[in-house]
Amino acid sequence: MSIIVTIVIGFLVGLVAKFLMPGRGPGGFIVTILLGIVGAFVATYIGHTLGWYREGEAAGFIGSVIGAMIVLFIYRVVVGRRAA
């Protein structure tokens, strides 16, 4: 159940992260959503590692947004260098 919740939160978080980090980043709507889902998983993993979340508990919305923004930033840096 936690994985499904993380995916749903990640979908919404991808949209919010794109809104908070505007610009012509590489990738479109689908890539942004996938990065949001990855960000939610990253936030959940970091939260479990640091003891912020119990086992089986998904990251919160704000934590997921921060995770997605980090993943989106890294993606822009890596893919932006290849495009240049």
Secondary structure as the mmCIF struct_conf table of DSSP 4:
data_model
#
loop_
_struct_conf.conf_type_id
_struct_conf.id
_struct_conf.beg_label_comp_id
_struct_conf.beg_label_asym_id
_struct_conf.beg_label_seq_id
_struct_conf.end_label_comp_id
_struct_conf.end_label_asym_id
_struct_conf.end_label_seq_id
HELX_RH_AL_P HELX_RH_AL_P1 SER A 2 LEU A 20
BEND BEND1 MET A 21 MET A 21
BEND BEND2 GLY A 23 GLY A 23
BEND BEND3 PRO A 26 GLY A 27
HELX_RH_AL_P HELX_RH_AL_P2 PHE A 29 LEU A 50
TURN_TY1_P TURN_TY1_P1 GLY A 51 GLY A 51
BEND BEND4 TRP A 52 TYR A 53
TURN_TY1_P TURN_TY1_P2 GLU A 55 GLY A 56
HELX_LH_PP_P HELX_LH_PP_P1 GLU A 57 ALA A 59
HELX_RH_AL_P HELX_RH_AL_P3 PHE A 61 ALA A 83
#
